[in-house]
Amino acid sequence: MEKHLSDDDKKEVYTEFKDMVNMSASVLKKWLDTDESKKVGYDSGDGESVGHKSGEKIIKILEKKKSELTEGDYKHMQKVVGYIKRHTAQKPSGDVSDTNWNYSLKNWGYDDSKK
């Protein structure tokens, strides 16, 4: 049986997600259409990376009102927050603008140049 998030957990997840995902739905949509976006990440088995699929889910979440968010949305938001935290902790030195590290984070809704 899957554990449901409490209202407090949802509040925390929502706040962290809003703090960490710093790309708008329209900017993220444009990014996901780029070759750079499509060339990074682990293939989920159907030719599309896990991060790219995540970006598509993030767009749907960003386009919803808070009251419309589902349990599944909150679970994905939790996953996004965890990914961004882990990935930003591994930031390489130097200019990261044209790196797979940066491209991957953008697929998850985080633009390092906007922090």
C-alpha distance (Angstrom), angle and dihedral (degrees) to the residues before:
residue distance angle dihedral
M1 . . .
E2 3.78 . .
K3 3.78 116.9 .
H4 3.80 114.7 -120.6
L5 3.78 120.0 -137.0
S6 3.79 116.9 -112.1
D7 3.80 119.9 -125.3
D8 3.82 88.6 -105.2
D9 3.81 90.8 52.0
K10 3.80 90.5 49.3
K11 3.80 90.8 50.0
E12 3.81 90.9 51.8
V13 3.82 93.6 45.1
Y14 3.81 91.1 48.4
T15 3.82 92.6 50.2
E16 3.82 93.6 47.1
F17 3.79 92.1 45.7
K18 3.81 91.9 50.9
D19 3.83 90.0 47.4
M20 3.80 95.5 48.2
V21 3.79 105.0 35.6
N22 3.79 98.8 74.6
M23 3.80 100.0 168.4
S24 3.79 121.6 89.0
A25 3.80 120.2 -127.0
S26 3.83 91.2 -106.1
V27 3.83 94.0 48.9
L28 3.80 91.2 46.5
K29 3.83 90.6 48.7
K30 3.83 90.5 54.2
W31 3.81 91.0 46.3
L32 3.82 93.3 51.4
D33 3.82 88.7 56.7
T34 3.82 92.3 60.6
D35 3.80 125.5 98.8
E36 3.82 89.3 -126.8
S37 3.79 90.4 58.9
K38 3.79 93.1 49.1
K39 3.81 96.2 47.7
V40 3.82 98.9 60.5
G41 3.77 134.4 73.3
Y42 3.76 138.7 33.5
D43 3.79 116.5 -47.4
S44 3.78 108.4 -117.5
G45 3.80 90.2 -147.5
D46 3.79 99.0 -90.3
G47 3.79 100.8 71.4
E48 3.81 95.0 -90.7
S49 3.80 121.5 101.2
V50 3.79 122.9 -119.6
G51 3.83 89.7 -119.7
H52 3.80 92.9 50.7
K53 3.81 90.5 52.6
S54 3.79 88.9 46.9
G55 3.82 89.8 53.8
E56 3.80 90.1 54.9
K57 3.82 90.1 51.8
I58 3.81 90.5 47.3
I59 3.82 90.5 54.8
K60 3.82 90.0 54.2
I61 3.81 90.5 48.2
L62 3.82 92.5 48.8
E63 3.80 90.5 50.9
K64 3.82 92.9 55.0
K65 3.77 128.5 85.8
K66 3.79 113.6 -115.9
S67 3.81 89.8 -110.7
E68 3.83 90.3 57.4
L69 3.80 95.8 56.1
T70 3.80 114.9 117.0
E71 3.79 131.0 -148.7
G72 3.82 86.7 -102.4
D73 3.82 90.7 53.6
Y74 3.80 90.7 52.6
K75 3.82 90.9 48.7
H76 3.81 89.9 52.1
M77 3.81 91.1 46.0
Q78 3.82 87.7 53.4
K79 3.81 90.0 51.5
V80 3.83 91.0 48.9
V81 3.82 92.5 50.7
G82 3.81 90.9 49.3
Y83 3.80 92.5 48.5
I84 3.81 94.1 48.5
K85 3.83 91.7 47.6
R86 3.83 92.8 49.7
H87 3.78 95.2 42.4
T88 3.82 97.3 46.3
A89 3.82 89.0 50.7
Q90 3.83 87.2 61.9
K91 3.79 95.6 53.0
P92 3.80 111.4 154.4
S93 3.79 119.4 -131.0
G94 3.78 123.1 -102.9
D95 3.78 129.1 24.1
V96 3.80 107.9 -12.3
S97 3.81 98.5 177.6
D98 3.83 95.9 105.5
T99 3.80 98.7 36.5
N100 3.78 133.8 111.2
W101 3.83 86.2 -123.7
N102 3.81 89.8 63.2
Y103 3.81 95.2 39.7
S104 3.79 91.1 51.7
L105 3.81 92.7 51.1
K106 3.79 90.9 49.4
N107 3.82 89.0 55.8
W108 3.81 85.4 59.5
G109 3.83 92.6 50.3
Y110 3.81 99.2 -98.5
D111 3.80 121.7 120.4
D112 3.81 109.0 -167.8
S113 3.81 92.3 -159.5
K114 3.83 90.1 62.5
K115 3.80 99.6 54.1
